[in-house]
Amino acid sequence: MRVLGIDPGLTRCGIGVIDVDSSRQARLVHVGVIRSDASLATHFRLRKIADGLDQALTDYDPDVVAIERVFVQDNLQSVTTTMMVMGAAMTCVGRASLPMAVHTPSEVKAAVTGSGVAGKAQVQAMVARILRLNKPPKPADAADALAVAICHAWRGNGIMGSGADEDFSVSLSGKVSSRKKLTPAQQQWAQAQAATRRTGAVDPRRR
């Protein structure tokens, strides 16, 4: 299964694409950032990012997209612009008719490092280790996007669809509940997530 992770940001929007096999091994496909010029008006910057995301969705044809959720912080301006980028990204995914999931920063950190309060350096180091890279991707936004994709590959939940906010859910015991018939990709996702919930492992390669 191919996952495209997005770390939303107005100046740099990170994107990371990974392939995950049936044994839940992850392989890097692409990593990068979409940049917008700070001298432009916000709506033109959002258009630039949306165009880049549309191109990435076309080029890499993911099965699912995972986006990091905006979290509350003191810098209201930063939260506002990041939410704008998140909305633009969700629109792009909707136009592509793809399933999508949203994960909080703490969920991403916990999935990749085992700690929901891990620092950026620790997350970046684990991303490099998981994907068998010689060094963490730069800039940090790119590594963060890969972390979002890895999080969804290993702990994915809350996949959103056109008919409901969540097409399926997986309990802590690994039981899958679905509101409607899942696509083949979602079925694979649910089964993989259920297996992870039953074992409780952070890194499947450690089994």
Phi, psi and omega in degrees: 000142181253129181240133173251119178261143181233128172252098189292136176197147185281322178280315177224118176256112182283141173228138178219133182240129178229153170255139180235126182269183185295337177271004177070027170280137182253141179229136179290132174251313181201147173213143180181187177226150173255121184256149173231147184282123182297344180280348181275157173295152186304319184293330176286326177294320178295322178297319179299316180292317179298320178299319179294321179292319177302318181294319179296320179295323178288316185291321188252350171046061181288159174276333183205153179240136177240133182238140176281132182285143176293136178244155184288134176213176185292329184278093184298322180298318179296318178298316183298311182292325179294323177295324176298316179295320178299318178295320177297319179296317179297323177297317179299316180295320178297319178297328179278356179058042181251150172292152185217149175226154179236132182233142179283158177304322181292324176296318180296313180299317181295321181293322186274321186247342185093356180228128180285355180241020181297150178279168182300320182297321179293318178298314181298319180295320180289325176300314179298319181293315182298320182269004177058049178259153179291330179205159181298144177296149176237148356286183184301328180299325180291316178296322179297321179296320176295322178298321178297317180296317179297317178306313182291326179297326185260331185229015189311130175209166177068035176295128184264147180226182184287334185265339183203162180295326179226124177281329178207163176222156180233124181284171179297335179275354178098010180278130181263128176239135184227140177279337182206175180295130182273153173289162177305320180295318180292325177299315178299319181297313182297319180295318179294318180295319179299319179297320179293318180297323181290324182272332179074014182282146175275307180251109183302336182289347182275356181286000000 
